[in-house]
Amino acid sequence: MNKKLEWLIIIFLLVILVGLSACSPNPHVDKQSQHETTKELNDKITKEMEAMDKEQAMKDNPEPANFEGIVDALGCMFAPDDCPLKQRNEEQKMDR
């Protein structure tokens, strides 16, 4: 009978220790800042969404974005004497 009582006490102590360890504080901290207000969070989300919309609009836009570069390239192809790049290079050589 004495052995059974010892085992019951040991099991009871183990159950209490396991129960107390479950009440320990969480070692993981929250990722979100505690001082961030709802307005700041909404502003941050809005900025991220606007950036994503702008990025998506650039992907969906089939038109070229650099018209000046295209004009310069075509101008140099069909009129190499009037090429702005060639003129810039010549001006740099003269300045030196």
C-alpha positions in Angstrom: 0.0 0.0 0.0 2.9 2.3 0.8 4.2 1.9 -2.8 0.9 2.8 -4.3 0.7 6.0 -2.2 4.2 7.0 -3.3 3.3 6.5 -7.0 0.1 8.5 -6.5 2.0 11.4 -4.9 4.6 11.3 -7.7 1.9 11.3 -10.4 0.0 14.1 -8.6 3.1 16.2 -8.4 3.9 15.6 -12.1 0.3 16.7 -13.1 0.7 19.9 -11.0 4.1 20.7 -12.6 2.8 20.1 -16.1 -0.2 22.3 -15.3 2.0 25.1 -13.9 4.3 25.0 -16.9 1.3 25.7 -19.2 0.7 28.9 -17.3 4.2 30.3 -18.1 4.4 33.5 -20.1 4.7 33.2 -23.9 8.4 33.7 -25.0 7.3 34.7 -28.5 6.8 38.5 -28.9 4.2 39.9 -31.2 5.5 41.1 -34.6 3.2 44.1 -34.6 4.4 47.2 -32.7 2.4 47.8 -29.6 2.3 51.5 -30.3 0.9 51.3 -33.8 -2.6 52.7 -34.0 -5.4 51.6 -36.2 -5.0 54.7 -38.4 -1.3 54.1 -38.9 -2.0 50.5 -39.8 -4.7 51.5 -42.3 -2.3 54.1 -43.8 0.4 51.5 -44.2 -2.0 49.1 -45.8 -3.3 51.8 -48.2 0.2 52.7 -49.3 1.1 49.0 -49.9 -2.1 48.5 -51.9 -1.5 51.7 -54.0 2.1 50.5 -54.8 0.7 47.1 -55.8 -1.9 48.7 -58.0 0.7 50.9 -59.7 2.9 47.9 -60.3 0.0 45.9 -61.8 -0.9 48.9 -64.0 2.7 48.9 -65.3 2.5 45.2 -66.1 -0.9 45.6 -67.8 0.1 48.6 -69.9 1.1 47.4 -73.4 2.5 50.8 -74.5 6.3 51.6 -74.3 7.2 53.9 -71.5 10.3 55.6 -73.0 9.1 57.5 -76.0 12.2 59.8 -76.1 14.6 56.9 -76.3 12.6 55.4 -79.1 12.6 58.6 -81.0 16.3 59.1 -80.5 17.0 55.5 -81.7 14.8 55.9 -84.8 16.3 59.3 -85.6 19.8 57.9 -85.4 18.9 55.0 -87.7 17.3 57.1 -90.4 19.4 60.3 -90.1 22.7 59.5 -88.6 24.1 63.0 -89.2 21.5 64.5 -86.9 21.9 61.9 -84.2 21.9 63.6 -80.7 24.2 60.9 -79.3 26.8 61.6 -82.0 26.5 65.4 -81.4 26.9 64.9 -77.6 30.1 62.8 -78.2 31.5 65.4 -80.6 30.8 68.2 -78.1 32.5 66.3 -75.3 35.6 65.8 -77.5 35.6 69.6 -78.3 35.4 70.5 -74.6 38.5 68.6 -73.7 
